[in-house]
Amino acid sequence: MTAPATLQTAAPADEQLSRPAGRRRNGGVVGKIILYLALVVVGLAAIIPVYWLLSSSVKPSGEIFIFPPKWFPTEFHWENFVDAWKSAPFGRMYINSFIVTVVGMAGEICVAVLSSYAFVFLNFPRKNLIFGIFLGAMMVPGTVVLLPNYMTVAQLGWVNTYAGLIVPGFGSVFAMFLLRQHMMTLPKEINEAARVDGAGHLRVLWTIVLPLSKPMVVTVMIVSLVTKWNDFIWPLIVTNTDNMRVLPVGLLMLKSDEGYVNWGAVMAATCFVVVPVLIVFFIAQRQIVAGLTQGATKG
């Protein structure tokens, strides 16, 4: 007679144990639904402006501002691209943007790699203090140092030259910070063993540190490429002739002196600037994520 009673008392206990597990499962499902909805909202917020730009580039100007908006063009006005190309010397601007971006990115990577290696693997007085000063410089808005930088470039005679466009961007604290954070995750024993075998710092950097840091270096390269390609304020300030302008500055030339703006041509010209960056991002998005996640493992 005691066995049934034991079974009867055990059954409610099993039910009580199963209820929290069921609640946890339900809570997990709700959490996933909220997460997916948030991702959808963020994705739409990122995709809709790009789609609107691309679709508006082939719309007549009258369809761009109508309400309710037309999400798909009723007819394709490819002449917007022709009008945009004729409104400014975009061919020359493509060359300028390519030179500024590639050379500037190469210089920034070289400076960032050398400086980050020094902060991680070299011992010198006040190393942490100097690095803290560099980090403090990141807190200063770029607009604050525009005038001092321009005065320096002007005194060097670099106004309206490639040197004035490129050289001030070589020193990137953000690039150095990312590479330093990644190099801090590398085992220092490898560096010490190479040093014992007689390898110099440059050889250690080239044969050991850089191959292990490839994902982060690629990430910094892509971030630098996008930043320099889209830069507007500094090229606008430091150049004064059309043959030295870059693509973002060239968009200003589509506005007439009378204030008339052909918005279809403006959207088409904006595609000249945006589409190359989108192509690079879609090709290299895995490298960007891999590099950033590797650099976030150690502070």
QUICOR-V458288 format. One line per field, one symbol per residue. phi: phi as a letter, one per 40 degrees, with the letter a starting at -180 (. if undefined). Layout:
phi=???
//
This chain:
phi=.ccdcccccccccccccccccccccccccccccccccccccccccccdcccccccccbccdcccbcbccccbccacbccdcccccccaccccccccccccccccccccccccccccccccbbbacfccccccccccccccdccccccdccccccccgbcgbccccbdccccbcccccccccccccccccccccccccgcccccccccbccdcbddccccccccccccccccbccccccbbbccbcbddccccccccccgcbccccccccccdccddcccccccbcccccccccccccac
//
